[in-house]
Every structure is written in structure tokens, then in C-alpha cells.
């Protein structure tokens, strides 16, 4: 009954928060603790709920090439048990899951390309909050990393990899990443062999090296004051080392492509999977907004985009076609993607490349830009209409060093763009004569 009541309260809280967020973005407070941890807080006292995101520079870009998958493996094992420490008892994976269920709270870890992140969601009732913070602090700092569980997880991950290779979309994505990123860590492929080279000792060493309070960026959204948040973050990070954050090696930038590359990979599938692109932009690119809005017009705006108009509506080559940037600490890929009949793939590729080439050369029309602005500005409230979405935005500010008023100025930045801004930005970032094109499906050409 307690858990049912908690779920109802979460649902009610999200609804109330949506109503409030649609009216105004709440201010972001920021400070640095004595340990060096950076804290970002949005106070939202309407409901007794708290969402926390804790990020470390420990994503897959830090994986050794021979041990691709190390960061993801560590994140997966973080929920498989807690080691005994002092007065703190050990938890196996079942006991740990039951402890979180009893609290009606959620805590988990995930690894992306750039960061290792931990997320906590809990009610702020004092007894529940206190226990949730204590358990999260231990799970983050004192994982058990049981060897038998890692053996089981490694076998499961290997089975998942083998199954994924039976899907043409996965095969296309791997080939595309290798061609776009070359030897950059963004392009590392996780295989059964790289997982086999990861031992429990490697997981423990990576954890000791990468999780330090001085390197944490902690984002909070919920019913806590600045004083409460400061104390809460100190407790969350209390078991982690507070020093040693200056020794991480630099990761090289993604190299620009020097020539086009086309990969036609035969695959028994009804549809050909097509990916076209190249290295795109870093999140810190000064033209981020111009590229973001320009891509909305090109292929990110769904059925009103240029790619949809030319590829789907005029020629019927694909039900769906899209484009997107994946910016990170380094230049993430710019990608155009679609599925089509294998016999239509050459024409679909040619049309898509022609659309991109014209867009880079000419930019959008005034009408296209105004329609994109109206759509994006009108839909801005939907980007911050829940605790989770607002937390994602605050964590984005924290991780990428964005101004604290980033959300307040978001619509102004979009509204101020000109067609010349977009044309100049795309001409600088995208080189249509150096595209990677991957087609998976049908006979080899």
C-alpha cells in the first residue's frame, strides 16, 4: 500500500510540476563545495519529491580500446551489490533491489560516451530521504563487484551482442561509427573479445580512478532548500575520495574526414538501412543554436522537414527520413537516416545527399526559418514540463558549462537566428563532398 501511495504521489507531482513549468523556468543556483564538487539546484517546493543526477568524467571515451565496454560494464555492476564497510552491512543484488523498493525510491547508474551518471529519485519525507541518500552514497562508493555476477553479466552481454548483429540497423550503426570516428574512442566497438579482457580487478581499478568527489557535477530538482541540498550532496559523496581529479589524460578530437566513403553491406532484410553523415559539432560549438535550428528544418522536424518533403512526399522512397546532430565533448556524428527498398537505395541516397548539398549551399528560406522558430519556441514548455526533463536540462547546463540563465534565454537565442546564421554554420561544419554513406541490405553493388 505504501508503494502504491508513493506512485500516486509521484504522478500527482508530475502533473502539478507540468502546470508550473509551463509558466516559467525556475532559476538555477550553483556553488562549489570544499571537495571541489559542483552543485546545481532548482528549488521546486510544490511537491515533496527530489530528483538528483550525479555525473563524472568516466564515460566510454575513457575506455581502453582493448577493453571497450568497461564504463558500461562498471555501471551495470553498480546495482549488483554493496560491499560491507565498517558498520555498513553487505547487500547482495536481491537485497539491494528490495531495499530500494521498500523506500519507494529509484537509483541507477548509466554510462554514455562522455560521462558516467547516477540518478536518484525519492520523496523528501525526512525518514525516506535520509535512508535513500545513505543507501545511494554506499552503492555509489562501495560496490561489491562480485566475480560470479560479472561472469553472468558478461555472458548475457555477449548474447545480446550476438543477437544485435542479426539486426541490419545495428550492423549499419557499427559500420557508420567506425567510418565516421576512425580510431577515436567514440567509434570503439564493444565485442565479446573486449568484454573478455575486463576483469573484476579492472572494474574496481576503474571505479577507484574515476569516481572522486572533486570531479562530481551534481544537479538537483525538487523540494529542498540550498542548505538542505548542500548537506545532502556532502552525504552523497562522503565515501568518495575528495582529491586526485587533475590527472585524467586528454582525449584527442575527432579527425575530420578527408574523402567520401561508401559501404554497401549485403544483408538478408526486406529493407535497406541507410546512414549518411560525418563528424558534426561539439556541444561547446558557438553555432550550436544555428545548427540545432537548421537541422530542425533539414530533417529533425518530422513531417515538415526538407528531407521528408523530398524523399517521402515527392518520391515515396521511405516512410521516414531524419537527420540529427549528436554533440558531445568532442564532435559527435551528424547523421541522415532512412529505410527503403533495396532496389530504391541508390536513388534514396542520391536524393538525400542532394538535399543536404543544397541546404549547405543555400541555407533555409525565411518561411522555413519562421516556421521552425514558431514550432520550437511554441513547444519549449514541453522541454521542461516534468522534474525529469528539467533535471536533464540542469544536468546539461552543469556538464557542458552553460550559463545559469541558459533556459531563460533559450527562446531568445532561437528567435534571434537569421537564415545567414544557419547557412554560415552549416557551411563551416558540413562538407557534402566528404560524406560517409552506409547501406545495409540487399545484394552488394
N, C-alpha and C positions, 0 to 999 in steps of 0.2 A: 504493500500500500504506500509505503514511504517513497519508493522509486516511482510509482505511478504519479503521486502528487508532485514530485520533483519534475517529471516530464511535462506535466500540465503547466507548471510554473515557468519552465523554460519556454514553452510555446507561447504563453501569455506574454512573457517578457520580450520575446522577439517581436510580437505584434505591437506592443507599446513602443518599443525602440524604433520600429519602422516609421510609426507616426511622427515621432520626434525628429528622426534623422532626415525625414523629407523636408523639414522646415529649415534646418540649419546644421552645419557641420560643427561638432563640438571642438573646442580648442585643444591643441596638443601641448602638453607640458613635457619638458625634457631636463634631465640633470644627470650628472656622472657621480657614481658612488666612489668611496675611498678605494675600493678594489679595482676601479677602472671600468666597471660595468656601466653601460649607458642605458638609461631608463627613459621610456616614452610612455606617457599616460594620457588617456582621455577619461575623465570622470563622467560617469553616466549613472546617476543615483536613482533613476526611475524604478529599477527592479533590482532585487538582491542577487545579482549574478556577476561573475567575473570571468573574462577570457584573457589568457596570457599566452604570448608567443616569445620563446627564448631562442635566439639564433647565434650560431657560432660559425666561424670561417673554417668549416670542416666538411664541405660538400665533396662531390666526386671529382672536382678539379684537383683535389689533393691526393687522389688515389695514385699509387704507383701503376704504371702501365701493365706490369705483370700481375697486378692484384686488382684489376678493375672490378668494382663492386664492393670494395672494402667499406666505404662510407655507408652504403645501403645495408650491408650485412650488419654493421655495428648498430645502425638504427633499428633493424629488425630484432636483434637480440636484446635490446634495451628493455623490452617488455616481457622477457622470458625469465625474470627472476632477479632478486636483490640479495647480495651477499650480506652475511652477518657482520656487524661492525659495532664494537662497544656494547652499549645497551640495546642496540637495534637488532631485532631478530632477522633471520633469513626468511625470504619468501621464495617459494617455487612459482612457476608461471601460473598455476591454478590459484594459488593463494593470493598472488598479486592481482589477478583479474577479479577475484572475489572481493578483495579489499576496495578496489575502485567501484565495484558495483554497490557495495554497502554504503559508500559515500555518495552515490548518485552523481559521481563526477567522472570526467574523462581526462586521460593523459596519454600522450603518444609521441613518438619520435618519427621523423622522416628525413631523408637525405635528398637534396636536389643537386644541381650542377655546382652551385656556389656555396651552399650553406647546409649545415645540419641543424634542424629545428625541433623544438619541443613545444607542444601545445597543451595547455591546461584549461579546462572549463569546469567551474564549480559554482555552487551557490555561496553567497557571502555570509550565511548564518555562521556566527563565530566558531561554534564547535566543529562544523563541517569544513569551513575554510582552514582552520588550524590543522586539522588532520590531513586535508588534501595537500596543503603546502608541505607538510612534513614528509608525506609519502612521495610526493613529486621530487623533493630535494634528494631523498635517498635513491630513488630509481634513477635519477639523472647522474648521480655521483658514485653510486655503489652497485653497478650492475654485476650480476653473478657470472655472466658469460659461461654457462655450463657447457662442457665439451660435447655431451651427448645430444643436447638440444641443437648445438651448431651443426653437428653431423646430420641430424634430421632435417634442419632448415636448408643445409647445403644440397641435400638430395632433392628436397622439394623445389628449391630454386633451379636446380639443374633440369628437373622435369618440366618446370614452367618454361625454361629457355627452349627446350626441345619442342614443346608444344607451340611456342611462339613462332618458331621457324617454319611451321606449317601454314602460317598466315601470310599472304602476299604483302599486306600493309606493313607488317613487321620487317620482312625482308627488304622492302623498299626503304623503310626508315633507316635501317642499318647501313645500307649501301649509300644512301644520301648523306648520312652523318660522316661516314669515312671520307667521302669525296669532298664535302664542304670543309671539314675541320682538319683533315690531314692527320698530323701527329699531335695535334692539340688535345689535352685531356677531355674537352667537350666531345670528342669523337671516339673515345675509348669504348670498346665493346666488351661487355660482361659475357664471359663464356664459362662452360664447365671447367676449363683449364685454369682460368684466372681465379675462380672460386676455390678450386682445389689447392691453390697456393696460399690461401688465407687460413691461418690457424687461430685458435683461441688466444694464443700469445700475441698475435698480430692485432686482434681486436682490442685486447687490453692495452697494448702499447699505443694504438691509435687513440683510444679513449684518454689515456694519461696525457698525451701530447696535445690533443685538440680541444678538450673541454676545460677551459680555465675561466674563472670569474672575470678576469681582466678583459677577456675578449667577448663577453656576452653583450648582446643587444636585446633588451627586454622590453616588449611592448605590452601594455595593459589597457583594457577597455572594460569598465564596469563600475560597480557601486563601492568604490574605495576612494579615500582621500589621498592626497600626495603623501602625507605622513604614513598612512597605512600601507600605501604601495611601496614606499621606500623600505619599510621594515619587512614587508612580505618578500621583496626581491632579495634582501640580505639573507633571509632564511632559505629561499630557494637555491641560492648559490653558496651557502655556508660551507658545504662539504667539498667544494671545488678549490683547486689552487688559485691563489689571487695574483700570482706573478708568472712571468715567463711567456708573455704574449708577443715579444718582439722578434722571435726567431723564425717565423714562418717564411719559407722561401718564396720568392716571386714566381708567379705563373706567367709564362710568355703569352703574348697576344696571339689571336688567331691570324694566321697569314692570309693575305689577300690571294685570290685565285689569279693565275697568270694566263690561263687559257680555258676555253669551254671544254666540257667533258660530258659525253653521253653514254649511259649504261643501259643496255637493253637486256634484261634478265628473263629468260623463259620461265614460265610458271604455269602449272595447271590450274587456271582460275577463269571464271566466267567474265571477270572484269580485269582490265589492265589498271594498275595503280601507278599514278604519275606524280612525281615530285620534281619541282623545278626551283632552283634558288642558288644562293651563295651566302658567304658571311654577310651579316647585316650590320646592326648597330649595337654598341654598348649602352647600358642603361644610362650612363652618365653623358651620353651624346647631347650636345647643346641643342640639336634639332629634334629631340625626342618627340615633342608635340607635333611638329610638322610631319614627321614620318608616321606617327600614330594616326593622325587625321587623314593623311594622304592614303595610307593603307586601307582605312575605312572606305574610302572612295574606290580604291582599286579592287579590293577583294575581301575586305574584312567586314563589310556592311551587309552581308547576306544577299538577299534577292535584289537589292538596289545597287549592287556594285557593278563596275565595268566588266569584270571577268564574267559574272553571271549573265550579263546582258549579251556579251559576245559569244561565250562558249555554250551556255544553256539555251537562252531565249532565242537567239537568231539561228543557231546551228543545231541545237538539240544533241550536242556531243556528250553532255554529262548532266546528271540530275543536280549535282552540287559541285561548285568550284570555289576555292577560297584562297586567301593569302594572309600571311601574318609575319610579324617580327617576333623574335624570342630573345629580347635583350637581357644581358647579364653583366657580371663583372667584366666579361670580355664580349666580343662581337658574336652574339647568337645568330642563328641562321635566319635569313629571310626566305620564306617558303611559299610557293604556289602549289596547291594540291588538288587533285581530282581523280575520279574513276571514270572509265569509259570502256566501250567495247574494244577488244584488242585491235580489230581492224581499223578503228577510228583513232587510235592513239596518236599516230603521226600528225593527223590534222589537228587534234586537240592540243598537242604540244605546240604546233606552229601558231595556232590562233592565240594561245596563252602568251607565248613569247612576243608575238606582235603587239598584243595589248599592253604588255609591260614596256616594250620598247617605245611605243607611242606615249605612254604615260610619263616615262622618264624624260622624254624629249620635250613634251608639251605641257605636262602638268594637268591639273584638273581645270574644268571650266568654272566660271563664277557660280553658275547654278548648282553644279555638283558640290562645290565647297559650301555654299549656303545650306544645302540640304543636309550635308554631313554635320555641320555645326548645329543645326536645329535638332537633329536626331541625338547627337552626343550630349549637348547641353540639356535638352529636354529629358534625357534618360539618366542624368548624373545622380539623381536621388537614389536610383536603383543600385548604384555602386556602393552606397553606404547605408543601406536600409536594414541592416542587421548587425548584431555585435560581431559576428564572424567576418562580415565584409569590411566593417570599419577597422577591425583588428588587422586584417590583411593590408589595408591601406596604411595604417600606422606602422606596421612592420616594414612595409615598402619604404616609408619615409626613413625609418631607423636604419635599415640595411643599406640603402643607397645614398644616405647623407643628404636627403632632400630638405628644403626649407620647411620649418614647422607649419607655415601657412600654405603649404602645397595644396591641400584640399580646398582651402578657401579661395585660392587663385586659379583653380583648375579650369573652371568655366571661362574665366577671363583670358587665360592663355589660349584656350581653344578658339574663343571668339575673336582674338586679335590676329589670327593667322590670315595670310594672303595666299593667293594662288602662286605668286612668285616664291614665297617661303617654301611651299611644298615642292615646287619644281626644282629649286636650288638644292634642297635637302636630298631629294631622290637622285638627282644627277651626281651628287657627291658620294652617295652610299652605294647605289646600284649600278653595275656595269653589265648591261644586257648582252654584251659580246663575250662574257666570261661565265656563263651560267652552267651549273651542274644540272643535268636532266637525267632522271632515273625513271625507267618504265619497267615494271614487273608484271608479267602476264602475257600469254600468247606465245607465239613462236619467236625465236631470236631473229633479228633482222640483220 
